[in-house]
Amino acid sequence: MESRRSSIVIVGVVALGWIAPAESPWASRPQEATASESSAEAGGLPAPATVQSAAIVDLEVGYRPEALGHSRVVRVWPVLPGERLTLPLEWREPRPERVSYRWVVVEGTEESGAVELVGVALAEKSAPRPLGADGVAVAPTEPGVYRLELSAGARSRRLDGLELIVQVPFHLKEDGYLNGYHIGRYPTEGRNRTDRYAPPAGFIEVTPENQSLRVSEHFRLREFLTKDQRSVWPKYVVVDPRLLDKLELVMQDLNAHGIRAERMAVMSGFRTPQYNRKGLSRGRASLSRHQYGDAADVWIDNDGDWYMDDLNGDGRRDTRDARVMRDAVDRVERRHPELVGGAGIYRDNGVHGPFIHIDARGYRARW
């Protein structure tokens, strides 16, 4: 099949479906409930710092803190090409009458997570466009990663902290492949479903240059890739920001309860349908949430030895430590019911240690 030019990852700021400043960036899904934020609901968690923007001149504008989820540390927002967006902006001065925006390309990421901005090759990406009075903008038409730049007269500001990822639309998949990468066929494909088990709207394109993109404070894009086709590039992945938010909240909750959680290992994130099907005889579900980008099999691994840490302090590393994580999941879901989902504990099997499955499927499930 003809190979398409590898998309540039775009860093930007877009939150589709924003209705009110206090609303979660992911509250636009009809199945989700909203949860109000308060210090009491936070359960004693430390208040995250407000997102800062790197000033080019002196335009006083940044992102609203809630644009980064309840955890305040989610760094990406996946959208579709040309999607109409309401930008989650917070003006720290009276907004100028005429404001323009443009998307600046991010070509790659360093291992440190810093983004390298490069010259904009296409006029469509470099030409400023008027920003709507209510913050309405349009996403770039080319899949990739962009960063938002705002300007008003001689003043401007390039915003960081939240990266816009424009996905490759699902309909470009042909015969189970997307640019040579084998995805397979979704169990519900072609059935006109609109619920949480409908195929995803699009896929994030992952290249050797952008695989280290930090999608939240503790996670990088490459950690959620399917564990096959190692020599095939570009790769494709689905990562739901609600999952990132939930994983970060679990870590914050553990730390707030005196349980050290500085690193969470991801054993399995996104699974393509063709990869998931290979494990159906070994207990995988045909409608596994891993295929939809809102599930991950994880454990706390502060020392980096790829094995669950002793979280309960009993001198062992077993499923009792996974239960400590499940307790944190329960507390997070009580505070943020819109992130409710599954939590299942698995024991070690000689190949891997104990772990916990965490997802944001929209209804409570435990096993």
N, C-alpha and C positions, 0 to 999 in steps of 0.2 A: 504494500500500500504506500501511497505517496507520503513522504515524510514532511511534516510541517515544520516550519522554523520554530525553534525552541523559544517559548515565550519568556519575556523578562518578568521577574517577580516584582510586583508593584506594591509599594508601601503607601498606605493612604489612610483615610479616615472615613469609613462609611458605615452607617448603621441604618439598615433598611427597616421601615416600619416604626420609627420613633414617633411617639404620640405626645408624651409629656416628659419634661426633664427628669422626673423621679422614676420613670419607668425603666425596667431592665432593657438593654439593647436587644435581648432575644425574646421579648414579650409579644412580638408580632405573631407568633405561632398561635393559632386559635385554640389548640389543646392545652396551652399553658395557662396557669393562674399567675397573677402578679403578687409580689411580696413587698411590703413597705420596709424601708430601711430605718433602723433606729439603733441607738447604742444598746438598748436592752435586748433587741433581737440579735445583735452581733455576738452575744454570749461572751462578752469580755475580750473579743478579738481586738488587737490593736488597729486603730484607724489607719488605712493606707494613705500614703502621701498623694497629693494632687498631681496629676500628670503635668509635666513641664514641657514647654515648647522651646525649640532652639530659635532664637530671634536672628533674622537676617538684618532687619533694621529695627523698628520699634512698634510694629502693629501689635496691640495688646489683645491677643486672642489665643485660646487654647482649646483643648478638648474637655468636655464635661467629665468629671471623674467617673460617673457611672457608665461612660462609654467603654470602660475596661472591665465591665462585669461587676458582680458583687465583690469579687476578690480584689478588684482594682489593679490587676496585674495581667489581664489578657491583652495581647498585643496585636491581634489580627482580626480582620473582618472579611470573610469570603463573600463575594458578590458575583453577579453575572455580567458579561459585557454589555455596556450601554444601559445598565440598570439605573433607574431614577432613584436618587438617594437624598435623605435628609441628614445633613452633616450634624453630628452632636457637638456643636461649638458653644463655647462659653466666652463671651466678650467681657473683657476687664476694663472696658471703656465704652462710651456710647458708640455703637456700630456706625462706621462711616456710611454715607448715603450710597456710594457706589463701591462695591467690593467685587473683585474678580478672583477666580481660582484657576489653577492648572494642576495637572498631575505630573510629578517628577519621577522618572524611572529609577528604580533601584536594580542594578545589574546583578549584584551578588552580595554575599555576606561573609565577613571574616569569622574565624572560629570563635572570636570573642563575642560575636553576636552583633557587632557594629555593622551598619549598612553603608555601602559605598554608593554614593549617588553619581550618576554618569550623565553625560550630555544627552539631551532628548533628540532622537533621530527623526521622529515624525512630527510634522507641523501640528497634527491633531493633538499631540500630547504636549506640545510646548506653547500653543496659542492660548492665552488667557480667555476665560469665558465669564460672563456676568454671573454672580452668585445670587440665587433667588432671595427675596426678602426673608423668607422663612428657612433659609439655609439649604434650599434644594439645589442639588448638583447632579451631574450625570457621570457615571463610571466610565472609564476608558473602554473602547471597543475591543482592544487587543488583550488577551489573557496575559497575566503577569502580576508584578507587584509594583505599587506606586506610593509615593508620598505626596501629601497635599501641600500646596503653596498658595497662600492668600496674599492679595495686594490691594492697596487703596491709594491711588496717587503714587507718591514716591515712597510710601511706606509698604513694607511687606513682612511676611513671616512664613517660614517653612516649618510645618508642625511635625513633631516626631512623637513616638510613644504608642501610636496605633497604626498598624500597617494594613493597607487595603490590598487584598488579593483578589484579582479578577480571575475567575475560574474558566476552564474549558467546558463549554456546555455539554451536557450528557448526550444530546442528539448527534454529536459528532463521532460517537463510538460506532464502529462498523464491524459487524460479525464478531463482536466480543473484544475487539482491539481498538486502541486509541494510539495512533502514531507508533505502532509496533509494540505497544505495551499491552499484555494480555489482561483484560479485566474480567471477561466472561459475561454471563447473562444473569441479571437479578431475578430472583424467584418470582417477583411480582411484575416484572417487566411486561409491558403490553396489556396490562389489565386495567389501566386508567384509574389506578388507586391514587388517592390524594391524602392518605393518612401517613403516619410515621413510617410505614413500611413501603411507601412508594419509592422508586429509585431516586437517588439524589439528583438535584438540578444540574450539578456540574462537578468537576474534579479540579483540584489544585495541581498544577504542573510543577514537578520537582526536578531540578537540574543539579549537576555537580556544584554549580555556583551558588544556588540558593538553599541547598539542603540544610545548612546550618542556621537558617533564619529562626530567630527566637520568636515562637508563637505565643509564649507567655513567660513569666519570670523564670520558671524552672524547666521549661520544655522547648525543644527544637523541632522543626518540621520533620527531620529525618527519623525521629523516634517513632513516628506513627505510620511509617511505610510498611507495606506488606513484605513479609520475609521471603521473597523469592525474586527471580529475574534480576539478580544483582548486577549483571553487566548491561542491562537494558536502560537506556536514557533517551528521552526523559521518562520519568516515572509519574504515576498519578495517585493521588490520595484524597480522601475526604476527611476533614477535621472540623467537627462542630465546636464553635466557640463555647457553647454551654458545657461541653465535656471538659475543656480546658479550665473553665471557671470552677467547675465542681472539684476537679483534682487539686487545684490551687487552694480552694476553700478547705478541703480535707487536710492539707498540710498546715494551713494556718490554724485550724482547729486543734490539731495534735500539738503544735507548739504552744498554743494558748493553754493547753491542759498539762504542760510540763513534759511532753513527749517529743524528743528531738526529731525533727523531720526537715532535713536540709536537702534531701535528694530523693526523688521517687523514680524507680526504674520502671520502664514500660516494656513488658515482655511481648505484648501484642496490642497493637492499636487498630488501624484500619486493615481489613482483609478484603481483597477483591473477591467477588463471588466464585471465581474459578478456584481460588486458593482455599476459600472456606469450604467448598464442596469436597475437597480432598480429605477433610477431617470429619465428615458427617458420621462415618462409622466409628469414630473415636469420641463421640459425645458432643460435637459441635451442632448447633441448631441451624436448620436450613434458613431461618429468618434471623440469624445472629445479628445483633446490633452493631457488631464490628464492621459489617458491610455498609453501615450508614454513617460511620464516622463519629458516633456518640458513645463509644464503649472502649474500654482499655483494661487489660490485665496488668496489675501493677503491684509493687510492694515498696516499702521504705528501705532505702539502701544508702545510708549515710556514708559508709566506709567504701562503697564502690566495689564490693566483692561479688556482686550479682547474686545476692542471697538476702532474704528477709532479715532485717535486724531484730534484735531482742527488744521489743517495744514494751513488754510488760515487766521486764526486769527479773524474770524467773531463771535466768541463766540458760534458757533454751531458745531456739528459733524454729517455731512451728506454727500451726494454725491458730494457736492462742494469740499470737501477735497479729495475725490477720483479723482476728475478732476485735482487737483494739482499733484497727482501721475501720472496721464496719461500724463500731460505735461512733466514730467520727463522722462517717457517712450519714448515720441516723440523725446526728445533731445538725449537720449541714442541711439535710432535707427538711427538718422541722423549721429551720430559720428561712429556708428558701424553697418552698414547695414547688416552684416552677422548674426546679432542677431535679425533681424526684425521679427515681429510676431503680435499676437493679443493683444488687450487691450480693455476690456469691463467693464463698470461700473454697479454695482448693488446696489440697495438701501436696507435699513434695512427692515426686515420683521417680527419683533417681536421675532424671534429666534436668529438672528445675526444682527450686525450693517452693515453699508455700506462697500463695499469692491471693489477691482478691480481685474479682471482676467488678468494675464500677461502670455504670452507664447512666444516661439521662433520657430514658425511653419515654418518660411522661407519666408513668404509673409505677407504684411501688411493687417490687419483687425481691424476695430474699430466698437464698438457698445455701 
